[in-house]
Amino acid sequence: MGSRKNIVDAFIVRSKNRNVPTRQFSKKEEKVISKIRESLLSDDLILLEYDALADYKKQEHSSQQALSLEIIKLAINSRKKKSIRKVLDQLEGSCQGADVLDSGPSLSIEEKHQHFQAAVLFATINDDPDSLEDILNWGSNYKGKGENANIIVQTKCPLLLATLSNFSICVRLLYCFGYRITLQHEDEARIQEMLKMKHTLSNDLHWYFSLLWGRGSEDSYQVRKRIKDPRELDTVERFLRFRAFVSPTYVSVAFTEATEVEKLEGCDPLRRMVAYAQYAKHLSQYYSQHRNEYKKIGKVCQEFVDDVLDQCENMTEVTTVLSYSQSMNSFGGEKDTNWRLAVLTAQKEFVSHHYFQSFLWEKMTENFFWDNYFLIWKILYLPLSLLFLLCYPVIILLDLSFRDGDILFFSSSEICKMDVELGRKTKTESSIFTFFRERMHRPIFRIISQIFLELLFLLIMIASIFDPEDMEDTVDVSEFDVITCVFVISFFIDDVFNLWTQRLAFFSSYWNNVFFVSHSLFIIGASMEYYGMKQLGHDNRELLSGNHPANVGSTLISIAAIMSFSRTVRWLLLFRSFGPVIISIIRILKDIFKLFLLFLITFGAFSIGTWSMVKNFSKGSTNSKYSLKDPQMTSVSGMLDALFWRVFDPGQPEMAQISRQANGTDSEDSEISLEFSHLVGVAIWAVYQVTVVVVMLNLLIALMNDTYSEISKNADTEWKYSKSFYLMSFLTPKAALPAPFNVFYYFARWVWLLKNECRSEHLNTTNNEKRRKYIDLLDRLIKSKMHFEYEDSVQDDFNDLRLDVRNMIDSKHSEVMKKMEMLIEKLELENKHRKV
C-alpha cells in the first residue's frame, strides 16, 4: 500500500495533465504555439494579439479547442498578468476597451467556462497567487458557478488541489471566490450528526451505538444502496476529499473568512477538529487499506487544536478557550466544556499541553495556593479536610431547608457571575455558609476525602474477612460486614448514576470498568452467600459442595476483594514516578488479553486433535496391545489439564508416548512404540509446546517490550493525560460527598432541581456575549497561527526571494541610471568644449 504522499502526488500529476490535450499537435498548430511562446517571452502584447493569436483564430473550431488549453497554460506559466488577461480576453472573444479580433463562431457558455476553469487550475498548480487573484477578478462573472457547473467534476476542483498541496494563499483566494470542498454523502451526514452531539464520541462502542444505530441514522449499507454516483463509492477519492476537507488550512480559512453570523451560529473549529479526529479514527478501522493515512489525518487534526492553544498570550485567554461550552448552561455546564471534551476524546497532546495543565491545576486548587504551603501545613490540612467532610451533610441540609439550596452546586465566584448575567443584586451570605462553600468547592480537599474513605473501606473489608470474633455453627454478621456492605452499595449507586448520565462513554475508562465489575460481584456474591447460609443455618462452608450458593458467593466476594485493592494503584497515578509504570501495566494487560484469545484458539485446536488420537486408549480394554504411558491423558479433563499447564511446565514427552505392552500388561519392560500414528501423537505434542511456549510466550514478551517502549517514549504525555482523566472526576459537585456520604448529594440534587425549576429558563439559555467573546478570541488565535505558519512556509521564502530580487534589480537599475546621467553630462560638457 502506497503512502499518503504518493496518493496525493499521483492526484496532482493527474490534475496537471487533465486539461492538456492528449493528441499530437500538427505542424501548423505547433507553429502557432511557438509564435505565442515567443511573444510571451518577449512580453510583446502587440505581437501576441495581432500575430500569434490572430493565427490561432484562423484555425478550425476543433483545433481551437485543443490549442486554447495549451495557450492558457503557456500564458499562466509566463506569470505575466497583462499577457494572461490578454489571452483570456481574446479566447473569450470580448475585450473591454480594446479591439477584438474576429474569432469566427462564438464560443458556448460551457467553452468559456472551461477556459476560465483551466486558467484557475493552472495558476493553482503553479502556486501563483498573484496570477490566480488576477484571473479570479477577471472571471468575477463566473463566481459561484464552480460547484454547480456540469463541466467541472469534483476531482478537477482547484481548491481540492490547493488544499492537498497546502497552498494557503491560493486556498484563501479560491474559498473567497466561492469554491468549496464537498465530502462523500455518508461522511458529511455522519460528521454533521457528530457536531450536534453534546460530546464527541469517546470510545468505539459509543460510536457504533450512538452514531450508526442511534438517532434514526441509516447504516452504511442502506446509504450505499441509495447512492447513484459511482464516485461516491471510490475509496481513494473519498480519502482525498476527506483529507482536504479536514485540512487545518481549509478549516482555518473557512472560519476566518466566514461572516460574523456564520461564526456565531456554526460549530467552532476546535470542536470540528476534535470531531474530525474521531471520525478519522473510525475510517481507519473501516478502511484497512488506508489505515495509516487516516491515522495521520487524525493526528494532524489533534495538532491543530494544540497549535491554537499555543497562540494564547495569558491565562485569561487559555481559560476562555478551555472553559467554553457550546450549550453555555449555568448548571451542569462543565459537561460540555472544551477541556472536558478533550479529555473524553483522548486528545493526549492537547491535554498534556502545559497551558492545559496550568488551567486544570487552577481548577483543582480554586484560588487556594496549595503549592505555597510548607509541608507541615499540608499535613495539617489532611485531618482538616476530613473534619470539613463530616460537617458538609449538616450544612447542606440547613441550606436546603432555609436557603436557596445551591451551596453544593455553585462556588462563590460562580454565584457572582450568575448574578451579573441575570442582572440581579448579589446577596450577602452568612460567614459560616461562605466558609463552607469555599471549602466545599476546593477539589484538592475532595481528593484527600475520597482517598481517605477508600482506604477506610479497604481496612474495614480486611477486618470483615479476618473477623477474629467469627462464631462457628452460626450465621454471624459483624458490624464490619454491615459497614462493608454500606460502602459497596454506595459505590454501586455512584456507578449506576454515572452510567445513566454518561451512557456508553462510561465504559471508556479502564477504572470505571474495573470498579463496576468489582462492585457488582460484591453485591451478587454477598447476596448468594447470605442466602445459602440462611438456608443451612450455619457458615461451615467447608462442609458444602463447591457449587453451593454460599461457596459460589464467597468466591465472587474474593474476586471482588482482589479487584477492589486496585484502588490503591489508581492513587499512584498522581505521582510522576509511578504513573507511567501503572499505565504500562494496564496496556500490557490488554496485550495479554489479545494474545490469550489466540491461545484459546490454539488450545482448542490441539485439544480436539489430541483427543481424537488418544480417545481409544481411554476405554481400558484388557485385550489391547498398546496403552498410554501416562494415565492422565486417558480422560478429557486430564488431557485438557495437561495441555494447559504445559505453558508453565513444558516438556514431559512421556505424556504423549504410547507403549507396547509386554506379555499383555504394562510393566517396566514395555517399550515405546515408534509406529506412524503413535509417533505423530508425540510430534503433535511437541508442535503444541513449540507454538505456545516458544512462539506465543516470546511474542507476548516482545509485545510487552514494545508497549513499554512506546509509553516510555511519551511518558510525560501519557502520564499527564491519565492524571487529568483521574482529576476530572473531582471537578463535579458529586465529588464533594464521596461514598457513603453520596446519599446527601442525590437528595440535595433532587431538592435543588425542584426548588429552581422556575429559574431553569434563565440558567439554560445561551449567553451570546460569552460566545461572541470566545469566537473573537478564536478568530484572532487562528489568524495568528496562520501568520506564523506562512512565515515558516516555502511560499513566504519565495515571496521574500522575489522581493529581494526585485530590490536588487531596482538598486542596479538606479545605479545604471545614475551612471547614464553622469555619462550624458560628461558628453555634453565635452561637446561644449569642442564647440568652443
C-alpha positions in Angstrom: 0.0 0.0 0.0 1.4 3.3 -1.0 1.9 6.2 1.3 -0.3 9.2 1.6 2.3 11.4 -0.2 2.3 9.0 -3.1 -1.5 9.2 -3.4 -1.5 12.9 -3.2 1.4 13.3 -5.7 -0.4 11.0 -8.2 -3.6 13.1 -7.9 -1.6 16.3 -8.5 0.1 14.8 -11.6 -3.2 13.7 -12.9 -4.6 17.2 -12.3 -1.7 18.8 -14.1 -2.2 16.7 -17.2 -6.0 16.5 -17.1 -6.7 19.6 -19.2 -3.7 19.1 -21.6 -4.7 17.7 -25.0 -3.7 14.1 -25.4 -3.4 14.2 -29.2 -0.3 15.3 -31.0 -0.3 18.8 -32.5 0.0 19.3 -36.2 3.0 21.3 -37.6 0.6 24.2 -38.3 -0.6 24.1 -34.7 3.0 23.8 -33.4 3.9 26.9 -35.3 1.0 28.8 -33.6 2.2 27.6 -30.2 5.8 28.6 -31.0 4.7 32.1 -32.0 2.7 32.5 -28.8 5.6 31.3 -26.7 8.0 33.7 -28.3 5.6 36.7 -27.9 5.1 35.8 -24.2 8.8 35.6 -23.7 9.4 38.9 -25.4 6.5 40.4 -23.5 5.3 41.9 -26.8 1.5 42.3 -26.3 1.0 43.7 -29.9 2.8 40.7 -31.4 0.8 38.4 -29.1 -2.6 39.9 -30.1 -2.2 40.7 -33.8 0.2 38.0 -34.9 0.2 34.9 -32.6 -3.4 35.0 -31.5 -4.5 36.0 -35.0 -3.1 32.8 -36.3 -4.9 30.9 -33.6 -8.2 32.5 -34.6 -7.7 31.2 -38.2 -7.7 27.6 -37.0 -10.7 25.3 -37.2 -13.0 25.2 -34.3 -11.9 21.7 -33.2 -8.3 22.7 -33.4 -9.0 25.9 -31.4 -10.5 23.8 -28.6 -7.2 21.8 -28.3 -5.0 24.8 -28.7 -6.8 27.0 -26.2 -5.8 25.0 -23.2 -2.2 24.9 -24.3 -2.2 28.7 -24.9 -3.7 29.3 -21.4 -1.0 27.0 -19.9 1.7 29.0 -21.7 0.3 32.3 -20.5 -0.1 31.2 -16.9 3.5 29.8 -16.9 4.8 33.2 -18.1 3.5 34.7 -14.8 2.7 38.0 -16.6 -0.6 39.4 -15.7 -1.1 41.6 -18.8 -0.3 38.7 -21.1 -2.7 36.3 -19.2 -5.5 38.8 -19.3 -4.9 39.5 -23.0 -5.0 35.8 -23.8 -8.2 35.2 -21.8 -9.9 38.2 -23.4 -9.1 37.1 -26.9 -10.1 33.5 -26.2 -13.4 34.6 -24.8 -13.9 36.9 -27.7 -14.7 40.0 -25.7 -12.1 42.6 -24.7 -13.2 45.6 -22.8 -11.7 48.9 -24.1 -9.7 47.2 -26.9 -10.2 45.9 -30.4 -11.3 42.3 -30.5 -10.1 40.1 -33.3 -12.6 38.3 -35.4 -13.0 35.0 -33.7 -15.3 33.3 -36.1 -18.1 31.2 -34.5 -18.9 32.4 -31.0 -17.9 30.2 -28.0 -20.6 28.4 -26.0 -21.0 29.3 -22.3 -19.5 25.9 -21.4 -16.4 26.5 -23.5 -15.9 30.0 -22.0 -16.4 28.5 -18.6 -13.8 25.8 -19.4 -11.2 28.4 -20.3 -11.7 30.2 -17.1 -11.6 27.0 -15.0 -8.4 25.8 -16.9 -6.8 29.2 -16.1 -7.7 28.9 -12.5 -6.4 25.3 -12.3 -3.1 26.0 -14.0 -2.5 29.1 -11.7 -3.2 26.9 -8.7 -0.9 24.1 -9.9 1.9 26.7 -10.3 1.1 28.1 -6.8 1.0 31.6 -8.3 -1.4 33.5 -6.0 -0.8 36.8 -7.9 -1.9 35.4 -11.2 -4.7 33.5 -9.6 -6.1 36.6 -8.0 -6.0 38.5 -11.3 -7.7 35.6 -13.1 -10.4 35.4 -10.4 -11.0 39.1 -10.7 -11.2 38.8 -14.5 -13.8 35.9 -14.2 -15.9 37.5 -11.5 -19.0 36.8 -13.6 -18.4 33.1 -13.0 -18.4 33.5 -9.2 -20.5 30.8 -7.5 -20.8 28.7 -10.6 -17.8 26.4 -10.0 -19.6 23.9 -7.8 -22.7 23.5 -10.0 -21.2 23.6 -13.4 -21.5 20.2 -15.1 -18.2 20.6 -16.9 -16.2 20.7 -13.7 -16.1 17.4 -11.9 -15.1 17.1 -8.3 -11.6 15.7 -8.9 -10.7 18.8 -11.0 -11.6 21.2 -8.2 -8.7 23.7 -7.9 -9.5 24.2 -4.2 -9.0 20.5 -3.6 -5.6 20.6 -5.3 -4.5 23.7 -3.4 -5.6 22.2 -0.1 -3.8 18.9 -0.7 -0.7 20.8 -1.7 -1.0 23.2 1.2 -1.0 26.4 -1.0 -2.5 28.5 1.8 -2.9 31.8 -0.2 -4.4 30.0 -3.1 -6.8 28.3 -0.7 -8.0 31.6 0.7 -8.5 33.2 -2.8 -10.4 30.2 -4.1 -12.6 29.9 -1.0 -13.4 33.6 -1.1 -14.4 33.3 -4.8 -16.9 30.6 -3.9 -15.1 27.3 -4.4 -15.9 24.6 -1.7 -14.8 21.1 -0.9 -17.6 18.6 -0.5 -17.5 15.3 1.3 -18.9 12.0 0.3 -22.6 11.9 1.3 -22.1 9.3 4.1 -19.2 11.2 5.6 -21.0 14.5 5.5 -24.1 13.1 7.2 -22.2 11.4 10.0 -19.9 14.4 10.7 -23.0 16.7 10.9 -24.5 14.2 13.3 -21.4 14.2 15.5 -21.3 18.0 15.6 -24.8 18.1 17.0 -23.9 15.9 19.9 -23.0 17.5 23.3 -19.8 15.5 23.5 -18.0 13.8 20.7 -17.8 10.0 20.8 -15.3 8.8 23.4 -15.0 5.1 22.5 -15.7 2.7 19.7 -18.7 1.2 21.4 -20.3 4.6 21.9 -19.6 5.4 18.3 -21.4 2.4 16.8 -24.4 2.6 19.0 -24.9 6.4 19.2 -24.0 7.3 15.6 -24.7 4.3 13.4 -27.8 2.9 15.1 -28.8 5.8 17.3 -30.9 8.9 16.4 -32.6 7.2 13.5 -29.4 7.2 11.4 -29.2 4.8 8.4 -26.5 2.2 8.3 -23.8 2.2 5.7 -25.5 -0.5 3.6 -28.7 1.5 3.2 -26.8 4.7 2.4 -24.7 3.0 -0.3 -27.8 1.4 -1.9 -29.2 4.9 -2.5 -26.0 6.3 -4.0 -26.1 6.7 -7.8 -22.8 8.5 -8.4 -20.1 5.8 -8.7 -17.5 8.3 -7.4 -19.3 8.2 -4.0 -18.0 4.6 -3.6 -14.4 5.5 -4.7 -12.3 4.9 -1.6 -9.3 6.8 -2.9 -11.3 9.9 -3.8 -13.1 9.6 -0.5 -9.8 9.7 1.2 -8.6 12.7 -0.8 -11.7 14.7 -0.3 -11.8 13.9 3.4 -8.1 14.8 3.9 -8.7 18.1 2.1 -11.9 18.9 4.0 -10.3 18.4 7.4 -7.0 20.1 6.5 -6.0 22.8 9.0 -5.5 25.2 6.1 -9.0 24.7 4.8 -10.7 24.7 8.2 -8.8 27.9 9.2 -9.7 29.7 6.0 -13.3 28.6 6.2 -13.6 30.0 9.7 -11.7 33.3 9.3 -13.4 34.1 6.0 -16.9 33.4 7.4 -19.3 36.2 8.3 -20.0 37.0 11.9 -23.4 35.4 11.8 -21.9 32.2 10.4 -19.2 32.1 13.1 -21.8 32.6 15.8 -24.3 30.0 14.5 -21.8 27.4 13.3 -19.6 25.0 15.2 -16.3 26.4 16.1 -13.0 25.0 14.6 -11.8 23.4 17.8 -14.8 21.2 18.2 -14.8 20.5 14.5 -11.3 19.2 14.5 -12.0 17.0 17.5 -14.9 15.5 15.7 -12.8 15.1 12.5 -10.1 13.3 14.5 -12.7 10.9 16.0 -14.2 10.3 12.6 -10.7 9.7 11.0 -10.2 7.1 13.7 -13.4 5.4 12.6 -12.4 5.5 9.0 -9.0 4.0 9.8 -10.8 1.0 11.3 -13.4 0.7 8.5 -11.0 1.1 5.5 -8.0 -1.0 6.5 -6.3 -0.3 3.2 -5.9 3.4 4.2 -5.5 2.8 7.9 -2.2 4.6 8.4 -3.2 7.5 6.2 -6.4 8.1 8.2 -4.5 7.8 11.5 -2.1 10.6 10.2 -5.1 12.7 9.4 -6.4 12.3 12.9 -3.0 13.3 14.3 -3.0 16.4 12.1 -6.4 17.4 13.5 -5.2 17.0 17.1 -2.0 19.0 16.3 -4.2 21.9 15.0 -6.1 22.1 18.4 -2.7 22.0 20.2 -1.3 24.8 18.0 -4.3 27.1 18.6 -3.8 26.8 22.3 -0.1 27.7 21.8 -1.2 31.1 20.4 -2.7 32.2 23.8 -0.9 35.1 25.4 -2.1 34.9 29.0 -4.1 32.7 31.4 -7.3 34.6 30.8 -7.3 33.6 27.1 -6.5 30.0 28.0 -9.4 29.9 30.4 -11.7 31.4 27.7 -10.8 28.8 25.2 -10.9 25.8 27.5 -14.0 26.8 29.6 -16.2 27.4 26.6 -19.3 25.3 26.5 -21.5 25.0 23.4 -24.7 24.8 25.5 -23.5 27.5 27.9 -25.6 26.1 30.7 -25.0 27.7 34.1 -26.0 24.4 35.8 -24.1 21.4 34.6 -22.3 23.5 32.0 -19.0 21.7 32.8 -20.3 18.6 30.9 -19.9 20.4 27.6 -16.8 22.4 28.0 -13.8 22.2 25.6 -11.4 20.9 28.3 -13.8 18.0 29.2 -14.3 17.2 25.6 -10.5 17.0 25.1 -10.1 14.6 28.0 -13.1 12.4 27.0 -11.9 12.1 23.4 -8.3 11.2 24.4 -6.7 14.3 22.9 -3.5 13.4 24.7 -1.2 16.0 23.2 -3.7 18.8 23.9 -4.4 17.7 27.5 -0.7 17.3 28.2 0.0 20.9 27.0 1.5 23.0 29.7 -1.2 25.6 29.3 -3.9 23.0 29.8 -2.2 21.6 32.8 -1.9 25.0 34.4 -5.6 25.6 33.8 -6.5 22.2 35.3 -4.4 22.8 38.4 -6.0 26.2 38.9 -9.4 24.5 38.8 -8.2 21.9 41.3 -6.9 24.5 43.8 -9.8 27.0 43.3 -7.8 30.1 44.4 -6.2 28.0 47.2 -2.4 28.2 46.6 -1.5 24.7 47.8 2.0 24.8 46.3 2.9 27.8 48.5 2.3 26.0 51.8 5.0 24.3 53.8 4.9 20.5 54.2 3.8 20.8 57.8 0.7 22.9 56.8 -0.1 20.4 54.0 -0.1 17.6 56.6 -2.3 19.6 58.9 -4.9 20.1 56.1 -5.4 16.3 55.8 -7.4 15.9 59.1 -9.0 19.4 58.5 -10.4 18.3 55.1 -11.9 15.2 56.8 -13.4 17.3 59.5 -15.0 19.6 56.9 -16.4 16.5 55.2 -18.2 15.4 58.4 -19.8 18.9 58.6 -21.0 19.0 55.0 -24.2 17.0 55.4 -25.4 19.3 58.2 -24.6 22.4 56.3 -26.2 21.1 53.1 -29.4 20.1 55.0 -29.6 23.6 56.6 -29.0 25.2 53.2 -31.8 23.2 51.6 -34.2 23.9 54.5 -33.7 27.7 55.0 -31.9 29.0 51.9 -31.7 28.5 48.1 -30.1 25.1 48.4 -27.3 25.8 46.0 -24.2 25.6 48.3 -23.2 22.3 46.8 -23.6 23.3 43.2 -22.1 26.8 42.9 -18.9 28.3 44.2 -18.8 31.9 45.3 -17.3 33.1 42.0 -20.0 31.3 40.0 -22.7 32.9 42.1 -21.2 36.4 41.4 -21.0 35.7 37.7 -24.6 34.4 37.6 -25.9 37.5 39.4 -24.2 39.7 36.8 -25.6 37.7 33.9 -29.1 37.7 35.3 -28.9 41.3 36.3 -29.8 40.8 40.0 -28.3 42.2 43.1 -25.7 40.0 44.9 -27.0 38.7 48.2 -24.8 38.9 51.3 -24.2 35.4 52.7 -23.6 34.3 56.2 -19.9 33.9 57.1 -20.5 30.2 58.1 -22.0 29.3 54.7 -19.4 31.3 52.9 -16.7 29.5 54.8 -18.1 26.0 53.9 -19.0 27.0 50.4 -15.3 27.8 49.7 -14.0 24.6 51.3 -16.7 22.5 49.6 -15.6 23.8 46.1 -11.9 23.1 46.5 -11.2 19.9 44.6 -7.9 19.4 46.4 -9.9 18.7 49.6 -12.1 16.3 47.7 -9.1 14.2 46.7 -8.0 13.9 50.3 -11.5 13.0 51.5 -12.1 10.4 48.8 -8.7 8.7 49.2 -9.2 8.5 53.0 -12.7 7.0 52.6 -11.5 4.4 50.1 -8.6 3.5 52.4 -11.1 3.2 55.3 -13.2 0.9 53.1 -10.3 -1.4 52.3 -9.3 -1.6 56.0 -12.9 -2.4 57.1 -13.1 -5.1 54.3 -9.9 -6.6 55.6 -11.4 -6.7 59.1 -14.5 -8.3 57.7 -12.5 -11.0 56.1 -10.2 -11.7 59.1 -13.0 -11.3 61.6 -11.4 -12.8 64.8 -14.8 -12.9 66.6 -16.5 -15.1 64.0 -18.5 -17.7 65.7 -18.8 -21.3 64.4 -22.0 -23.1 63.5 -24.0 -19.8 63.3 -24.7 -17.2 60.7 -22.7 -14.3 62.2 -22.9 -10.8 60.6 -20.5 -8.5 62.2 -20.5 -4.7 62.2 -17.6 -4.8 59.7 -19.7 -6.8 57.3 -22.5 -4.2 57.6 -20.2 -1.2 57.0 -18.6 -3.0 54.1 -22.0 -3.6 52.5 -22.9 0.1 53.0 -19.7 1.2 51.3 -20.3 -1.3 48.4 -23.9 -0.2 47.9 -22.9 3.4 47.9 -20.2 2.8 45.3 -22.6 0.8 43.2 -25.2 3.6 43.3 -22.5 6.0 42.1 -21.6 3.6 39.2 -25.3 3.4 38.2 -25.7 7.2 38.3 -22.5 7.7 36.2 -23.7 5.1 33.7 -27.0 6.8 33.4 -25.5 10.2 32.9 -22.6 9.2 30.7 -24.2 6.4 28.8 -21.8 4.2 26.9 -19.0 6.8 27.4 -18.8 5.4 31.0 -17.0 2.4 29.7 -14.3 4.4 28.0 -12.4 4.4 31.3 -10.5 1.3 32.4 -11.1 2.1 36.1 -14.8 2.5 35.6 -15.0 -1.0 34.2 -12.9 -2.5 37.0 -14.9 -0.8 39.8 -18.3 -1.5 38.2 -17.4 -5.2 37.9 -16.0 -5.4 41.4 -19.0 -3.7 43.0 -21.4 -5.9 41.0 -19.5 -9.1 42.1 -19.6 -7.9 45.7 -23.4 -7.4 45.7 -24.1 -10.6 43.8 -21.6 -12.6 46.0 -22.8 -11.2 49.3 -26.5 -12.0 48.3 -25.7 -15.5 47.3 -23.6 -16.2 50.4 -26.1 -14.8 52.8 -28.9 -16.8 51.1 -27.0 -20.0 51.2 -26.0 -19.7 54.9 -29.5 -18.7 55.9 -30.8 -21.9 54.4 -28.3 -24.0 56.2 -28.3 -22.1 59.5 -24.5 -22.1 59.8 -21.4 -20.8 57.9 -19.3 -24.0 57.8 -18.7 -23.8 54.1 -16.1 -26.5 54.2 -18.9 -29.0 54.5 -20.6 -27.8 51.4 -20.2 -28.5 47.7 -18.1 -26.1 45.7 -21.2 -25.4 43.6 -23.3 -24.4 46.7 -24.6 -20.8 46.5 -22.7 -20.0 49.7 -19.4 -21.1 48.3 -20.1 -19.5 44.9 -21.0 -16.2 46.6 -17.9 -16.3 48.8 -15.7 -16.9 45.7 -17.3 -13.9 44.0 -16.5 -11.8 47.0 -12.9 -13.0 47.0 -12.5 -11.9 43.3 -14.2 -8.6 44.1 -11.8 -8.0 47.0 -8.8 -8.6 44.8 -10.2 -6.1 42.2 -11.1 -3.5 45.0 -7.4 -3.2 46.0 -6.6 -1.8 42.6 -8.0 1.5 44.0 -4.6 1.9 45.7 -2.9 1.6 42.3 -5.0 4.4 40.9 -3.9 6.8 43.7 -0.3 6.4 42.4 -1.3 8.0 39.1 -1.0 11.4 40.8 2.8 10.8 41.1 5.1 11.2 38.1 7.4 8.4 39.1 4.6 5.8 39.4 2.2 7.0 36.7 4.0 5.7 33.5 4.6 2.3 35.2 0.9 1.9 36.0 -0.1 2.9 32.5 2.3 0.3 31.1 0.8 -2.4 33.3 -2.7 -1.6 32.1 -1.6 -1.6 28.4 0.3 -4.9 28.9 -2.8 -6.5 30.4 -4.6 -5.6 27.2 -1.9 -7.2 25.2 -2.2 -10.3 27.3 -5.9 -10.4 26.7 -5.4 -10.2 22.9 -2.8 -13.0 22.9 -5.0 -15.1 25.3 -7.7 -15.2 22.7 -5.1 -16.6 20.2 -4.0 -19.1 22.9 -7.6 -20.3 23.4 -7.9 -21.0 19.6 -4.6 -22.9 19.6 -5.5 -24.7 22.8 -8.9 -25.7 21.4 -7.5 -26.9 18.1 -4.8 -29.1 19.7 -7.2 -30.4 22.4 -9.6 -31.7 19.7 -6.7 -33.2 17.6 -5.0 -34.8 20.6 -8.2 -36.3 22.0 -9.1 -37.8 18.6 -5.9 -39.7 18.6 -5.9 -40.9 22.3 -9.6 -41.5 22.9 -9.4 -45.2 22.1 -6.9 -45.7 24.8 -9.4 -44.4 27.4 -11.7 -47.4 27.1 -9.4 -49.6 29.2 -9.7 -52.7 27.1 -8.0 -55.8 28.7 -7.0 -57.1 25.2 -5.2 -54.0 24.0 -1.6 -54.3 22.9 -0.9 -50.6 23.4 -1.5 -48.1 26.1 -0.8 -44.5 27.1 2.3 -44.3 29.2 0.7 -41.5 31.3 -2.8 -42.4 32.6 -3.7 -38.7 33.0 -4.2 -38.5 29.2 -7.0 -41.2 29.3 -9.7 -38.7 30.3 -10.8 -35.4 28.7 -10.3 -33.5 31.9 -6.8 -34.9 32.4 -5.9 -34.2 28.8 -7.1 -30.6 29.0 -5.3 -30.1 32.3 -2.0 -31.5 30.8 -2.2 -29.2 27.7 -3.0 -26.1 29.7 -0.3 -26.4 32.3 2.4 -27.2 29.7 2.5 -23.4 29.2 4.3 -23.1 32.6 6.0 -26.5 32.7 7.0 -27.6 29.2 8.5 -30.9 28.3 7.4 -34.3 29.7 7.1 -36.1 26.3 6.1 -39.3 28.1 2.6 -37.9 28.5 2.0 -38.3 24.8 4.0 -41.5 24.3 2.3 -44.8 23.6 4.0 -48.0 24.8 3.7 -51.6 23.5 2.7 -53.9 26.3 5.0 -56.8 27.2 3.1 -60.0 27.9 -0.2 -58.1 27.7 0.4 -56.0 30.7 2.1 -52.6 31.5 5.5 -53.1 33.0 8.9 -51.6 33.1 9.8 -53.9 30.1 7.2 -52.1 27.9 8.9 -50.3 25.1 7.9 -47.0 23.4 6.0 -47.5 20.2 7.5 -45.7 17.2 4.8 -46.7 14.8 3.4 -44.0 12.5 0.2 -42.9 14.3 1.9 -43.2 17.7 4.9 -41.2 16.6 2.7 -38.5 15.1 1.0 -38.1 18.5 4.3 -37.2 20.1 5.0 -34.8 17.2 1.7 -33.0 17.8 2.6 -32.8 21.5 5.9 -31.2 20.5 4.4 -28.8 18.0 1.9 -27.6 20.5 4.6 -26.8 23.1 6.7 -25.0 20.5 3.7 -23.0 19.3 2.6 -22.0 22.8 5.8 -21.8 24.8 8.4 -20.7 22.2 6.3 -18.7 19.8 3.4 -17.2 21.8 5.2 -16.5 25.1 8.1 -14.8 23.2 5.6 -12.9 21.2 4.0 -11.8 24.4 7.3 -10.7 25.8 8.0 -8.8 22.6 4.6 -7.1 22.8 5.3 -6.1 26.4 8.6 -4.6 25.4 7.0 -2.6 22.5 4.2 -1.4 24.7 6.6 -0.3 27.5 9.0 1.4 25.0 6.1 3.3 23.3 4.8 4.5 26.7 8.3 5.4 28.0 8.9 7.4 24.8 5.8 9.5 25.5 5.9 9.0 29.3 5.1 12.7 30.1 2.2 12.9 27.7 0.7 9.6 28.8 1.0 10.4 32.5 -0.4 13.9 32.2 -3.4 12.6 30.3 -4.1 9.7 32.7 -3.7 12.0 35.7 -6.0 14.6 34.1 -8.7 11.9 33.4 -8.5 11.0 37.1 -8.6 14.6 38.4 -11.6 15.3 36.2 -13.7 13.1 38.4 -13.1 15.5 41.3 -14.4 18.6 39.4 -18.1 17.8 39.7 -20.3 18.7 42.7 -20.9 15.0 43.4 -17.2 14.6 44.3 -17.6 16.8 47.4 -19.6 14.0 49.0 -17.9 10.7 48.2 -19.4 7.3 49.2 -21.0 6.7 51.6 -22.0 10.4 52.0 -23.2 10.5 48.4 -26.8 9.9 49.6 -26.8 13.5 50.7 -25.7 14.6 47.2 -28.6 12.8 45.5 -31.1 14.2 48.0 -29.7 17.7 47.6 -29.7 17.5 43.8 -33.4 16.4 43.8 -34.5 19.2 46.1 -32.4 21.8 44.3 -33.9 20.9 40.9 -37.4 21.1 42.4 -36.8 24.5 44.0 -35.1 26.0 40.9 -37.4 24.6 38.2 -38.9 28.1 37.7 -35.4 29.5 37.1 -34.3 26.9 34.6 -35.2 29.1 31.7 -32.6 31.6 32.8 -30.0 29.0 33.7 -30.2 27.1 30.4 -30.1 29.9 27.8 -27.1 30.5 25.6 -25.1 33.5 26.5 -24.4 35.3 23.3 -21.8 37.6 24.8 -19.7 34.7 26.0 -19.9 33.0 22.7 -19.0 36.2 20.8 -16.1 36.8 23.1 -14.9 33.2 22.5 -15.4 33.4 18.7 -13.5 36.7 18.5 -10.6 35.2 20.5 -10.6 32.1 18.4 -10.6 34.1 15.2 -7.5 36.1 16.4 -5.7 32.9 17.6 -6.3 31.1 14.3 -5.2 34.1 12.2 -2.0 34.4 14.4 -1.4 30.7 13.8 -1.9 31.0 10.0 0.5 34.0 10.0 3.3 32.1 11.8 2.8 29.1 9.6 3.1 31.3 6.5 6.2 32.9 7.8 7.8 29.4 8.1 6.4 28.2 4.7 8.2 27.9 1.3 5.7 30.3 -0.1 6.9 33.1 2.2 10.5 32.2 1.3 9.7 32.6 -2.4 8.0 35.9 -1.8 10.9 37.1 0.2 13.3 36.0 -2.5 11.1 37.7 -5.1 11.2 40.9 -3.2 15.0 40.6 -2.7 15.5 40.1 -6.4 13.2 43.0 -7.2 15.1 45.2 -4.8 18.4 44.1 -6.4 17.1 44.9 -9.8 15.8 48.3 -8.7 19.1 49.0 -7.0 21.0 48.0 -10.1 18.7 50.0 -12.3 19.1 53.1 -10.2 22.9 52.7 -10.3 22.8 52.2 -14.1 20.6 55.3 -14.5 23.0 57.4 -12.4 25.9 56.2 -14.4 24.0 57.0 -17.6 23.1 60.5 -16.3 26.7 61.1 -15.4 27.9 59.9 -18.7 25.4 62.1 -20.5 26.5 65.1 -18.5 30.2 64.3 -19.3 29.4 64.0 -23.0 27.5 67.3 -23.0 30.5 69.1 -21.4 32.9 67.6 -23.9 30.6 68.7 -26.7 30.5 72.2 -25.3 34.3 72.3 -25.1 34.7 71.2 -28.7 32.3 73.9 -29.9 34.4 76.5 -28.0 
